[in-house]
Amino acid sequence: MALFGEAAGDDAHAERAVRAALAIEAALAPLRRDVRRAHGVGFLVRVGVHTGPVVVGVIGGGLRSDYVPQGETTSVAARLVSIAPAGEVLVSADTRESLNARFLLQEFGQGSADATAAPVRAWTVVGELREHVEADRESLAEV
């Protein structure tokens, strides 16, 4: 899990998170080839990005302490990961709104990891647009 905090005057945290997710996917290509060649199995990861407030608490003490993010935001991100097709990046509606139409997205639909979790609406990140286009976001998703 990675957290991209919003620094004062910088609201591009969602964009940085999605760029990082796409970079991870791209950087895994050589490892995928090596694992397939050496072990005969596919190696794919699932990535989900959600935007919202996170509460970070300290668990443990002394040398055995760790920061643990908690709350609804991390729960939604975990649900996105669980429904994401292997090798793809899914974003939530909140993240989609924060991306300022800088990425090409394809509607994934709604999904839930299990019957007790609320479905989450998601979009697959197709790629980053080379130029920012001021246009209706719904139109961009259909291009």
C-alpha positions as CSV (number, residue, x, y, z in Angstrom):
1,M,0.0,0.0,0.0
2,A,1.2,3.5,-0.8
3,L,-0.2,6.8,0.5
4,F,0.1,10.0,-1.5
5,G,-0.6,12.8,0.8
6,E,-1.9,16.2,-0.2
7,A,0.8,18.8,0.5
8,A,-0.2,22.4,0.9
9,G,-1.1,23.8,-2.4
10,D,-0.6,20.5,-4.3
11,D,-3.8,18.6,-5.1
12,A,-2.3,16.3,-7.7
13,H,-2.0,13.4,-5.3
14,A,-4.4,11.2,-7.3
15,E,-2.5,11.9,-10.5
16,R,0.8,10.9,-8.8
17,A,-0.8,7.7,-7.4
18,V,-2.1,6.7,-10.8
19,R,1.2,7.5,-12.5
20,A,3.0,5.4,-9.9
21,A,0.6,2.5,-10.5
22,L,1.2,2.6,-14.2
23,A,5.0,2.8,-13.7
24,I,4.9,-0.2,-11.5
25,E,3.0,-2.2,-14.1
26,A,5.5,-1.1,-16.8
27,A,8.5,-1.9,-14.6
28,L,7.2,-5.4,-13.9
29,A,7.4,-6.5,-17.6
30,P,11.0,-7.8,-17.3
31,L,10.2,-9.7,-14.1
32,R,7.1,-11.2,-15.7
33,R,9.3,-12.6,-18.5
34,D,11.8,-14.0,-16.1
35,V,9.2,-15.6,-13.9
36,R,7.5,-17.2,-16.9
37,R,10.7,-18.5,-18.3
38,A,12.1,-19.8,-15.0
39,H,8.9,-21.2,-13.5
40,G,6.4,-21.4,-16.2
41,V,3.8,-19.3,-14.4
42,G,2.3,-15.8,-15.0
43,F,3.2,-13.0,-12.6
44,L,0.6,-10.3,-12.5
45,V,-0.4,-7.8,-9.8
46,R,-3.7,-6.0,-9.2
47,V,-3.8,-2.3,-8.4
48,G,-6.6,-0.2,-7.0
49,V,-6.5,3.5,-6.4
50,H,-9.0,5.4,-4.2
51,T,-9.0,9.0,-3.0
52,G,-10.1,10.1,0.4
53,P,-9.1,10.8,4.0
54,V,-6.9,8.2,5.8
55,V,-6.3,7.8,9.5
56,V,-2.8,6.6,10.3
57,G,-2.3,4.9,13.7
58,V,0.7,3.5,15.4
59,I,0.6,-0.2,16.2
60,G,3.1,-1.7,18.6
61,G,5.9,0.1,20.4
62,G,9.6,0.8,20.3
63,L,11.5,-1.1,17.5
64,R,8.4,-3.1,16.8
65,S,6.1,-0.2,16.0
66,D,4.5,0.4,12.6
67,Y,2.2,3.0,11.0
68,V,-1.1,1.5,9.9
69,P,-3.6,3.3,7.7
70,Q,-7.2,2.7,8.5
71,G,-10.7,3.7,7.6
72,E,-13.1,3.7,4.7
73,T,-10.6,4.9,2.2
74,T,-8.3,2.0,2.7
75,S,-11.3,-0.4,2.7
76,V,-12.5,0.9,-0.7
77,A,-8.9,0.7,-2.1
78,A,-8.7,-2.9,-0.9
79,R,-12.0,-3.8,-2.6
80,L,-10.7,-2.2,-5.8
81,V,-7.6,-4.4,-5.6
82,S,-9.7,-7.5,-5.0
83,I,-11.9,-6.9,-8.1
84,A,-9.2,-5.6,-10.4
85,P,-8.2,-7.9,-13.3
86,A,-4.6,-9.0,-13.0
87,G,-2.3,-6.6,-14.7
88,E,-4.7,-3.7,-14.7
89,V,-5.2,-0.5,-12.6
90,L,-8.7,0.4,-11.3
91,V,-9.7,3.7,-9.9
92,S,-12.7,4.7,-7.9
93,A,-15.2,7.4,-8.7
94,D,-13.6,9.8,-6.2
95,T,-10.2,9.2,-7.8
96,R,-11.7,9.7,-11.3
97,E,-13.0,13.1,-10.3
98,S,-9.6,14.1,-8.9
99,L,-7.7,13.1,-12.1
100,N,-8.8,16.3,-14.0
101,A,-9.3,14.3,-17.3
102,R,-5.5,13.6,-17.6
103,F,-6.0,9.9,-18.1
104,L,-8.0,7.8,-20.5
105,L,-10.4,5.7,-18.5
106,Q,-12.7,2.9,-19.5
107,E,-15.7,2.1,-17.3
108,F,-15.2,-1.2,-15.5
109,G,-18.6,-1.2,-13.8
110,Q,-19.4,-2.2,-10.2
111,G,-17.9,-5.1,-8.3
112,S,-17.5,-6.5,-4.8
113,A,-15.1,-9.0,-3.4
114,D,-17.8,-10.7,-1.4
115,A,-21.5,-10.6,-0.6
116,T,-21.0,-8.5,2.6
117,A,-19.0,-5.7,1.0
118,A,-20.7,-2.8,-0.8
119,P,-20.1,-2.8,-4.5
120,V,-17.7,-0.2,-5.7
121,R,-17.9,1.6,-9.1
122,A,-14.6,1.5,-10.9
123,W,-12.8,2.6,-14.1
124,T,-9.8,0.9,-15.8
125,V,-6.9,3.2,-16.5
126,V,-6.1,2.8,-20.2
127,G,-3.2,5.3,-20.1
128,E,-2.2,8.9,-19.5
129,L,-3.2,11.6,-22.0
130,R,-0.1,13.3,-23.5
131,E,-1.9,16.7,-23.5
132,H,-4.5,17.8,-21.0
133,V,-7.7,18.4,-22.8
134,E,-10.3,20.7,-21.2
135,A,-13.4,18.8,-22.2
136,D,-16.3,16.9,-20.7
137,R,-14.9,13.9,-18.8
138,E,-17.7,11.6,-20.0
139,S,-16.8,12.3,-23.6
140,L,-13.1,11.5,-22.9
141,A,-14.0,8.1,-21.4
142,E,-15.8,7.2,-24.6
143,V,-12.9,8.1,-27.0
